[in-house]
Amino acid sequence: MLEVERGRTVENNNDILDLWKCHICKEAQYLFLVVPLNRINENKKPTPVFSRVVHRVEPFFRKDNYVNVYGAAIIGY
């Protein structure tokens, strides 16, 4: 499954939603999530989107937290 995000990826929990959609889809085994490296916030400062998404998705692949997804590739642009 391929999802391309922009803008409010972390603020709207779209990264977790995309992982959930992949988890419940019987045909999808891998998630390819394309997210911005950074996002300029309302204070004109960069917010690290890519690193936050990696940090949030990684726990779902630890033992005892497994989801029905074989792997996730987080790609930053």
C-alpha positions as CSV (number, residue, x, y, z in Angstrom):
1,M,0.0,0.0,0.0
2,L,1.4,3.4,-0.9
3,E,0.3,6.6,0.8
4,V,1.7,10.1,0.1
5,E,1.2,12.6,2.8
6,R,1.8,16.3,3.0
7,G,1.2,19.1,5.4
8,R,-0.4,18.0,8.6
9,T,0.7,14.4,8.6
10,V,1.4,14.1,12.3
11,E,-1.1,16.8,13.6
12,N,-4.0,14.9,12.0
13,N,-2.6,11.4,12.8
14,N,-2.7,10.5,9.2
15,D,0.5,8.4,9.6
16,I,-1.3,6.2,12.2
17,L,-4.5,6.1,10.1
18,D,-2.5,4.9,7.0
19,L,-0.9,2.1,9.1
20,W,-4.3,1.1,10.4
21,K,-5.7,1.0,6.8
22,C,-2.9,-1.3,5.8
23,H,-3.4,-3.4,8.9
24,I,-7.1,-4.1,8.1
25,C,-6.6,-4.6,4.4
26,K,-6.2,-8.4,3.7
27,E,-4.3,-7.8,0.5
28,A,-1.8,-5.2,1.8
29,Q,1.3,-6.6,3.5
30,Y,3.7,-3.6,3.3
31,L,3.1,0.1,3.8
32,F,5.1,2.7,1.8
33,L,4.5,6.0,3.5
34,V,5.9,9.1,1.8
35,V,6.1,12.1,4.1
36,P,7.8,15.5,4.1
37,L,11.1,15.7,5.9
38,N,10.0,19.0,7.6
39,R,7.0,21.2,7.7
40,I,7.1,25.0,8.3
41,N,4.7,25.7,11.2
42,E,2.7,28.8,11.9
43,N,5.8,30.4,13.7
44,K,7.8,30.0,10.4
45,K,10.0,27.3,12.1
46,P,10.5,23.8,10.7
47,T,8.8,20.9,12.4
48,P,10.5,17.5,11.8
49,V,7.7,15.4,10.3
50,F,9.8,12.5,9.0
51,S,11.6,11.7,12.3
52,R,8.3,12.0,14.2
53,V,6.5,9.6,11.9
54,V,9.4,7.0,12.2
55,H,9.2,7.4,16.0
56,R,5.4,6.9,16.0
57,V,5.2,3.9,13.6
58,E,8.2,1.9,14.9
59,P,6.5,0.6,18.1
60,F,3.9,-1.2,16.1
61,F,6.7,-3.5,14.8
62,R,8.0,-4.5,18.3
63,K,7.3,-7.9,19.7
64,D,3.9,-8.1,21.4
65,N,2.7,-5.0,19.5
66,Y,2.7,-6.6,16.0
67,V,0.2,-5.4,13.4
68,N,-0.9,-7.3,10.4
69,V,1.7,-5.6,8.3
70,Y,5.0,-7.2,7.3
71,G,6.9,-4.0,7.1
72,A,6.7,-0.2,6.6
73,A,9.0,2.0,4.5
74,I,9.0,5.6,5.5
75,I,10.3,7.8,2.7
76,G,11.0,11.5,3.2
77,Y,10.9,14.2,0.6
